[in-house]
Amino acid sequence: MAKNSPDPQTQIIAESENYLAWKAEEPDGEVTYHLELNNVTLHFFQEEWDEFLSLVNSLSA
């Protein structure tokens, strides 16, 4: 008998006309982050997301 896995809970973080950032709370408790940039999607785990945000913040310095 197959287990029914609940769908991840998703939340849009930010969006523009061409880009979308969203996060998903997975059934196992892991939070993943996703950037949709036109036809490319990047997927991040929490530690990777934190490093990415640090990188982006350093661009404006």
Distance bins in CASP14 RR format, pairs under 12 A and 6 or more apart:
PFRMAT RR
TARGET T0000
AUTHOR 0000-0000-0000
RMODE 2
METHOD distances of the structure
MODEL  1
3 27 0 0 0 0 0 1 0 0 0 0 0
4 27 0 0 0 0 0 1 0 0 0 0 0
5 26 0 0 0 0 1 0 0 0 0 0 0
5 27 1 0 1 0 0 0 0 0 0 0 0
5 28 0 0 0 0 1 0 0 0 0 0 0
6 24 0 0 0 0 0 1 0 0 0 0 0
6 25 0 0 0 0 0 1 0 0 0 0 0
6 26 0 0 0 0 1 0 0 0 0 0 0
6 27 1 0 1 0 0 0 0 0 0 0 0
6 28 0 0 0 0 0 1 0 0 0 0 0
6 29 0 0 0 0 0 1 0 0 0 0 0
7 24 0 0 0 0 1 0 0 0 0 0 0
7 25 0 0 0 0 0 1 0 0 0 0 0
7 26 0 0 0 0 1 0 0 0 0 0 0
7 27 1 0 0 1 0 0 0 0 0 0 0
8 22 0 0 0 0 0 1 0 0 0 0 0
8 23 0 0 0 0 1 0 0 0 0 0 0
8 24 1 0 1 0 0 0 0 0 0 0 0
8 25 1 0 1 0 0 0 0 0 0 0 0
8 26 1 0 1 0 0 0 0 0 0 0 0
8 27 1 0 0 1 0 0 0 0 0 0 0
8 28 0 0 0 0 1 0 0 0 0 0 0
8 29 0 0 0 0 1 0 0 0 0 0 0
8 30 0 0 0 0 1 0 0 0 0 0 0
8 31 0 0 0 0 1 0 0 0 0 0 0
8 32 1 0 0 1 0 0 0 0 0 0 0
8 33 0 0 0 0 0 1 0 0 0 0 0
8 34 0 0 0 0 0 1 0 0 0 0 0
9 22 0 0 0 0 0 1 0 0 0 0 0
9 23 0 0 0 0 1 0 0 0 0 0 0
9 24 1 0 0 1 0 0 0 0 0 0 0
9 25 1 0 1 0 0 0 0 0 0 0 0
9 26 0 0 0 0 1 0 0 0 0 0 0
9 27 0 0 0 0 1 0 0 0 0 0 0
9 29 0 0 0 0 1 0 0 0 0 0 0
9 30 0 0 0 0 0 1 0 0 0 0 0
9 31 0 0 0 0 1 0 0 0 0 0 0
9 32 0 0 0 0 0 1 0 0 0 0 0
10 20 0 0 0 0 0 1 0 0 0 0 0
10 21 0 0 0 0 0 1 0 0 0 0 0
10 22 1 0 1 0 0 0 0 0 0 0 0
10 23 1 0 0 1 0 0 0 0 0 0 0
10 24 1 0 1 0 0 0 0 0 0 0 0
10 25 1 0 0 1 0 0 0 0 0 0 0
10 26 0 0 0 0 0 1 0 0 0 0 0
10 31 0 0 0 0 0 1 0 0 0 0 0
10 32 0 0 0 0 1 0 0 0 0 0 0
10 33 0 0 0 0 0 1 0 0 0 0 0
10 34 0 0 0 0 1 0 0 0 0 0 0
11 20 0 0 0 0 0 1 0 0 0 0 0
11 21 0 0 0 0 0 1 0 0 0 0 0
11 22 1 0 0 1 0 0 0 0 0 0 0
11 23 1 0 1 0 0 0 0 0 0 0 0
11 24 1 0 0 1 0 0 0 0 0 0 0
11 25 1 0 0 1 0 0 0 0 0 0 0
11 31 0 0 0 0 1 0 0 0 0 0 0
11 32 0 0 0 0 0 1 0 0 0 0 0
11 33 0 0 0 0 0 1 0 0 0 0 0
11 34 0 0 0 0 0 1 0 0 0 0 0
12 19 0 0 0 0 0 1 0 0 0 0 0
12 20 1 0 0 1 0 0 0 0 0 0 0
12 21 1 0 0 1 0 0 0 0 0 0 0
12 22 1 0 1 0 0 0 0 0 0 0 0
12 23 0 0 0 0 1 0 0 0 0 0 0
12 24 0 0 0 0 0 1 0 0 0 0 0
12 33 0 0 0 0 0 1 0 0 0 0 0
12 34 0 0 0 0 0 1 0 0 0 0 0
12 35 0 0 0 0 0 1 0 0 0 0 0
12 36 0 0 0 0 0 1 0 0 0 0 0
13 19 0 0 0 0 0 1 0 0 0 0 0
13 20 0 0 0 0 1 0 0 0 0 0 0
13 21 1 0 1 0 0 0 0 0 0 0 0
13 22 1 0 1 0 0 0 0 0 0 0 0
13 23 1 0 1 0 0 0 0 0 0 0 0
13 24 0 0 0 0 0 1 0 0 0 0 0
13 31 0 0 0 0 0 1 0 0 0 0 0
13 32 0 0 0 0 0 1 0 0 0 0 0
13 33 1 0 0 1 0 0 0 0 0 0 0
13 34 0 0 0 0 1 0 0 0 0 0 0
13 35 0 0 0 0 1 0 0 0 0 0 0
13 36 0 0 0 0 0 1 0 0 0 0 0
13 44 0 0 0 0 0 1 0 0 0 0 0
13 49 0 0 0 0 1 0 0 0 0 0 0
13 53 0 0 0 0 0 1 0 0 0 0 0
14 20 1 0 0 1 0 0 0 0 0 0 0
14 21 1 0 1 0 0 0 0 0 0 0 0
14 22 0 0 0 0 1 0 0 0 0 0 0
14 23 0 0 0 0 0 1 0 0 0 0 0
14 33 0 0 0 0 0 1 0 0 0 0 0
14 34 0 0 0 0 0 1 0 0 0 0 0
14 35 0 0 0 0 1 0 0 0 0 0 0
14 36 0 0 0 0 0 1 0 0 0 0 0
14 53 0 0 0 0 0 1 0 0 0 0 0
14 56 0 0 0 0 0 1 0 0 0 0 0
15 21 1 0 0 1 0 0 0 0 0 0 0
15 22 0 0 0 0 1 0 0 0 0 0 0
15 34 0 0 0 0 0 1 0 0 0 0 0
15 35 0 0 0 0 0 1 0 0 0 0 0
15 36 0 0 0 0 1 0 0 0 0 0 0
15 37 0 0 0 0 0 1 0 0 0 0 0
16 35 0 0 0 0 0 1 0 0 0 0 0
16 36 0 0 0 0 0 1 0 0 0 0 0
16 37 0 0 0 0 0 1 0 0 0 0 0
16 38 0 0 0 0 0 1 0 0 0 0 0
17 38 0 0 0 0 0 1 0 0 0 0 0
18 35 0 0 0 0 0 1 0 0 0 0 0
18 36 0 0 0 0 1 0 0 0 0 0 0
18 37 1 0 0 1 0 0 0 0 0 0 0
18 38 1 0 1 0 0 0 0 0 0 0 0
18 39 0 0 0 0 0 1 0 0 0 0 0
18 40 0 0 0 0 0 1 0 0 0 0 0
19 34 0 0 0 0 0 1 0 0 0 0 0
19 35 1 0 0 1 0 0 0 0 0 0 0
19 36 1 0 0 1 0 0 0 0 0 0 0
19 37 1 0 1 0 0 0 0 0 0 0 0
19 38 1 0 0 1 0 0 0 0 0 0 0
19 39 0 0 0 0 0 1 0 0 0 0 0
19 40 0 0 0 0 0 1 0 0 0 0 0
19 41 0 0 0 0 0 1 0 0 0 0 0
19 42 0 0 0 0 0 1 0 0 0 0 0
20 33 0 0 0 0 0 1 0 0 0 0 0
20 34 1 0 0 1 0 0 0 0 0 0 0
20 35 1 0 0 1 0 0 0 0 0 0 0
20 36 1 0 1 0 0 0 0 0 0 0 0
20 37 0 0 0 0 1 0 0 0 0 0 0
20 38 0 0 0 0 0 1 0 0 0 0 0
20 40 0 0 0 0 0 1 0 0 0 0 0
20 41 0 0 0 0 1 0 0 0 0 0 0
20 42 0 0 0 0 0 1 0 0 0 0 0
21 32 0 0 0 0 0 1 0 0 0 0 0
21 33 1 0 0 1 0 0 0 0 0 0 0
21 34 1 0 0 1 0 0 0 0 0 0 0
21 35 1 0 1 0 0 0 0 0 0 0 0
21 36 1 0 0 1 0 0 0 0 0 0 0
21 37 0 0 0 0 1 0 0 0 0 0 0
21 41 0 0 0 0 0 1 0 0 0 0 0
21 42 0 0 0 0 1 0 0 0 0 0 0
21 43 0 0 0 0 0 1 0 0 0 0 0
21 44 0 0 0 0 1 0 0 0 0 0 0
21 49 0 0 0 0 1 0 0 0 0 0 0
21 52 0 0 0 0 0 1 0 0 0 0 0
21 53 0 0 0 0 0 1 0 0 0 0 0
21 56 0 0 0 0 0 1 0 0 0 0 0
22 31 0 0 0 0 0 1 0 0 0 0 0
22 32 0 0 0 0 1 0 0 0 0 0 0
22 33 1 0 0 1 0 0 0 0 0 0 0
22 34 1 0 1 0 0 0 0 0 0 0 0
22 35 0 0 0 0 1 0 0 0 0 0 0
22 36 1 0 0 1 0 0 0 0 0 0 0
22 41 0 0 0 0 0 1 0 0 0 0 0
22 42 0 0 0 0 0 1 0 0 0 0 0
22 43 0 0 0 0 0 1 0 0 0 0 0
22 44 0 0 0 0 0 1 0 0 0 0 0
22 49 0 0 0 0 0 1 0 0 0 0 0
23 30 0 0 0 0 0 1 0 0 0 0 0
23 31 1 0 1 0 0 0 0 0 0 0 0
23 32 1 0 0 1 0 0 0 0 0 0 0
23 33 1 0 1 0 0 0 0 0 0 0 0
23 34 1 0 0 1 0 0 0 0 0 0 0
23 35 0 0 0 0 0 1 0 0 0 0 0
23 43 0 0 0 0 0 1 0 0 0 0 0
23 44 0 0 0 0 1 0 0 0 0 0 0
23 45 0 0 0 0 0 1 0 0 0 0 0
23 46 0 0 0 0 1 0 0 0 0 0 0
23 49 0 0 0 0 1 0 0 0 0 0 0
24 30 0 0 0 0 1 0 0 0 0 0 0
24 31 1 0 0 1 0 0 0 0 0 0 0
24 32 1 0 1 0 0 0 0 0 0 0 0
24 33 1 0 0 1 0 0 0 0 0 0 0
24 34 1 0 0 1 0 0 0 0 0 0 0
24 43 0 0 0 0 1 0 0 0 0 0 0
24 44 0 0 0 0 0 1 0 0 0 0 0
24 45 0 0 0 0 0 1 0 0 0 0 0
24 46 0 0 0 0 0 1 0 0 0 0 0
24 49 0 0 0 0 0 1 0 0 0 0 0
25 31 1 0 1 0 0 0 0 0 0 0 0
25 32 0 0 0 0 1 0 0 0 0 0 0
25 33 0 0 0 0 0 1 0 0 0 0 0
25 46 0 0 0 0 0 1 0 0 0 0 0
26 32 1 0 0 1 0 0 0 0 0 0 0
26 33 0 0 0 0 0 1 0 0 0 0 0
26 34 0 0 0 0 0 1 0 0 0 0 0
26 43 0 0 0 0 0 1 0 0 0 0 0
26 45 0 0 0 0 0 1 0 0 0 0 0
26 46 0 0 0 0 0 1 0 0 0 0 0
29 45 0 0 0 0 0 1 0 0 0 0 0
29 46 0 0 0 0 0 1 0 0 0 0 0
30 43 0 0 0 0 0 1 0 0 0 0 0
30 44 0 0 0 0 0 1 0 0 0 0 0
30 45 1 0 0 1 0 0 0 0 0 0 0
30 46 1 0 0 1 0 0 0 0 0 0 0
30 47 0 0 0 0 0 1 0 0 0 0 0
30 48 0 0 0 0 0 1 0 0 0 0 0
30 49 0 0 0 0 0 1 0 0 0 0 0
31 43 0 0 0 0 0 1 0 0 0 0 0
31 44 0 0 0 0 1 0 0 0 0 0 0
31 45 0 0 0 0 1 0 0 0 0 0 0
31 46 1 0 1 0 0 0 0 0 0 0 0
31 47 0 0 0 0 0 1 0 0 0 0 0
31 48 0 0 0 0 0 1 0 0 0 0 0
31 49 0 0 0 0 1 0 0 0 0 0 0
31 50 0 0 0 0 0 1 0 0 0 0 0
32 41 0 0 0 0 0 1 0 0 0 0 0
32 42 0 0 0 0 0 1 0 0 0 0 0
32 43 1 0 0 1 0 0 0 0 0 0 0
32 44 1 0 0 1 0 0 0 0 0 0 0
32 45 1 0 0 1 0 0 0 0 0 0 0
32 46 1 0 0 1 0 0 0 0 0 0 0
32 47 0 0 0 0 0 1 0 0 0 0 0
32 48 0 0 0 0 1 0 0 0 0 0 0
32 49 0 0 0 0 1 0 0 0 0 0 0
33 41 0 0 0 0 0 1 0 0 0 0 0
33 42 0 0 0 0 1 0 0 0 0 0 0
33 43 1 0 0 1 0 0 0 0 0 0 0
33 44 1 0 1 0 0 0 0 0 0 0 0
33 45 1 0 0 1 0 0 0 0 0 0 0
33 46 1 0 0 1 0 0 0 0 0 0 0
33 47 0 0 0 0 0 1 0 0 0 0 0
33 48 1 0 0 1 0 0 0 0 0 0 0
33 49 1 0 1 0 0 0 0 0 0 0 0
33 50 0 0 0 0 1 0 0 0 0 0 0
33 51 0 0 0 0 0 1 0 0 0 0 0
33 52 0 0 0 0 1 0 0 0 0 0 0
33 53 0 0 0 0 1 0 0 0 0 0 0
34 40 0 0 0 0 0 1 0 0 0 0 0
34 41 1 0 0 1 0 0 0 0 0 0 0
34 42 1 0 0 1 0 0 0 0 0 0 0
34 43 1 0 1 0 0 0 0 0 0 0 0
34 44 1 0 0 1 0 0 0 0 0 0 0
34 45 0 0 0 0 0 1 0 0 0 0 0
34 48 0 0 0 0 0 1 0 0 0 0 0
34 49 0 0 0 0 1 0 0 0 0 0 0
34 52 0 0 0 0 0 1 0 0 0 0 0
35 41 1 0 0 1 0 0 0 0 0 0 0
35 42 1 0 1 0 0 0 0 0 0 0 0
35 43 0 0 0 0 1 0 0 0 0 0 0
35 44 1 0 0 1 0 0 0 0 0 0 0
35 48 0 0 0 0 0 1 0 0 0 0 0
35 49 0 0 0 0 1 0 0 0 0 0 0
35 52 0 0 0 0 1 0 0 0 0 0 0
35 53 0 0 0 0 0 1 0 0 0 0 0
35 56 0 0 0 0 0 1 0 0 0 0 0
36 42 0 0 0 0 1 0 0 0 0 0 0
36 43 0 0 0 0 0 1 0 0 0 0 0
42 48 0 0 0 0 1 0 0 0 0 0 0
42 49 0 0 0 0 1 0 0 0 0 0 0
42 52 0 0 0 0 1 0 0 0 0 0 0
43 49 0 0 0 0 1 0 0 0 0 0 0
43 52 0 0 0 0 0 1 0 0 0 0 0
44 50 0 0 0 0 1 0 0 0 0 0 0
44 51 0 0 0 0 1 0 0 0 0 0 0
44 52 1 0 0 1 0 0 0 0 0 0 0
44 53 0 0 0 0 1 0 0 0 0 0 0
44 55 0 0 0 0 0 1 0 0 0 0 0
44 56 0 0 0 0 0 1 0 0 0 0 0
45 51 0 0 0 0 0 1 0 0 0 0 0
45 52 0 0 0 0 0 1 0 0 0 0 0
46 52 0 0 0 0 0 1 0 0 0 0 0
46 53 0 0 0 0 0 1 0 0 0 0 0
47 53 0 0 0 0 0 1 0 0 0 0 0
47 54 0 0 0 0 0 1 0 0 0 0 0
48 54 0 0 0 0 0 1 0 0 0 0 0
48 55 0 0 0 0 0 1 0 0 0 0 0
49 55 0 0 0 0 0 1 0 0 0 0 0
49 56 0 0 0 0 0 1 0 0 0 0 0
50 56 0 0 0 0 0 1 0 0 0 0 0
50 57 0 0 0 0 0 1 0 0 0 0 0
51 57 0 0 0 0 0 1 0 0 0 0 0
51 58 0 0 0 0 0 1 0 0 0 0 0
52 58 0 0 0 0 0 1 0 0 0 0 0
52 59 0 0 0 0 0 1 0 0 0 0 0
53 59 0 0 0 0 0 1 0 0 0 0 0
53 60 0 0 0 0 0 1 0 0 0 0 0
54 60 0 0 0 0 0 1 0 0 0 0 0
54 61 0 0 0 0 0 1 0 0 0 0 0
55 61 0 0 0 0 0 1 0 0 0 0 0
END
